[in-house]
Amino acid sequence: MAIGDFFSGLGQRVGKGLTAVGGYDPMQQVSPEEAERRRQEGMQSLQRSLGRATAILSGDPKRMQLAEQQTQQAKQDRLLQELGQDPRYADMIKLYRAGLDPSMFAPKTTKGPSSYEEYIRTDSTPTEAEYLAFLERQKKAGASTTTVQLPKEEEEYIKSLAKLGETDITESRKIATTSRELIPRLQTAQILLQNPDFVTGPLTEKFLPLKKLYNDLTGQDQTEVSGQELFQALANYTVPRMRPPGSGATSDFEANLFSTATIGLGKSKESNELLVATMIQQAKREQKLLKEKEKYFLKNKGNTIGFEQYLEENNLVPPLYQQINLQSQDIGEFYDKGLIRNGEAYIDMTDPNFPKLTVFRIADFD
């Protein structure tokens, strides 16, 4: 009996832990379906973050590209899922998921001259003589323009496209805002890592409190310890911000998993250099993507459908990493021209069969 109670209690605690992963507060009055949706969303977010971190550390460009595609697809799926709850947009989203352009199926109308469109609204059986008389009356009245109302179906379709575009822009702005807040802190961490004497790693993290206490007791300089404490604080700041905006609170269990996908004092210095460079480059790329999407949004009258294809065809935003062949290209010349900066991650294509993700350090090429 006691053993049964033990396992029953254990199952309840596990259930509560999984509920917390989705950002579900037991004090909130939500349905079991909503709690399950939050749990699934939290777990998927964790899987993507960990997959992205693993891809970065592997140095495999194909895995990194796949991780980026999965992240973008998740954003798009979440947007379509929210709009799919509105029955007015259901048919349009089905076409979009099928790979078809919804605008191809928009209601088509054939309109005659505006004056005739207005006239037939007043007379369902017009004759030529009656129509000519109508034009004469319009001319005498000084009528110069005529407003024709769009059919209801076409008007609803245009509104649905505008709704989809507005939601897309709003989500992109949330992501860009979070990224923008991270940039100065990540740049500070990068400056600390560029110091040859700055050390990180498992032992550094474990012995930091003892080292700080020893320096206090012996009156030694605390500069190194202060830098490591600052780096640890910057790393902790990034953890909760790895969760997608608006997806709920971050539980302790989730925070522990997110911490493995970002910089940390317990990671090797090489891993931290690669992670911080990638996070800075990704954050800056999000700013450029938002700028181009807003331009596309205004140009297409509130519609963002087809933006990804437009972006690819016009090559408006560069890829996350540059590809450089060190045998045929002078990376020092890249640096002199401002095409690569100290601490930036790039793909070394010296051996095309085994591309290598690495960090550019100007000191290595002096």
Salt bridges, closest charged atoms under 4 A:
GLU34 OE2 - ARG37 NH2 2.73
GLU34 OE2 - ARG38 NE 3.00
GLU36 OE1 - ARG39 NH2 2.54
GLU41 OE2 - ARG37 NH1 3.37
GLU68 OE2 - ARG285 NH1 3.78
ASP77 OD1 - ARG97 NH1 3.83
GLU82 OE2 - ARG78 NE 3.80
ASP86 OD2 - ARG88 NH2 2.87
GLU155 OE2 - LYS159 NZ 3.63
ASP168 OD1 - LYS293 NZ 3.15
GLU171 OE2 - LYS174 NZ 3.80
GLU224 OE1 - LYS211 NZ 2.99
GLU229 OE2 - LYS212 NZ 3.15
GLU254 OE2 - ARG243 NH1 2.18
GLU273 OE1 - ARG361 NH2 2.49
GLU286 OE2 - LYS75 NZ 3.18
GLU294 OE2 - ARG173 NE 2.84
GLU333 OE2 - LYS337 NZ 3.00
ASP364 OD2 - ARG361 NH1 3.54
